Amino acid sequence: MRNKNFMKNLLLHIRYPWTAICLLILWLGLAVMCTILGLTNQEITWLVCGAGMATLVIAMVGFWG
C-alpha cells in the first residue's frame, strides 16, 4: 500500500513539475527569509500558516487544473 502512494505522489510531481517547483520555491524562500530576517517565533508561525494556505491554493489550481 505504501509503495502505491509513493508512486502516485511521484507521478504527480513528474506530471505537474511546474506546480511542484512553485511549491518548492515558496517553502525554500520562506526558510531563507526567516533565517535572514531573524524573525520571532510568533512571526514565523504566522508566515508558516500563510504559506500553508498559499500551498493549498497553488496545489488545488496546479494539480487539479
HELIX and SHEET records of a PDB file:
HELIX    1   1 ARG A    2  ARG A   15  1                                  14    
HELIX    2   2 PRO A   17  LEU A   37  1                                  21    
HELIX    3   3 ASN A   41  TRP A   64  1                                  24    
END                                                                             
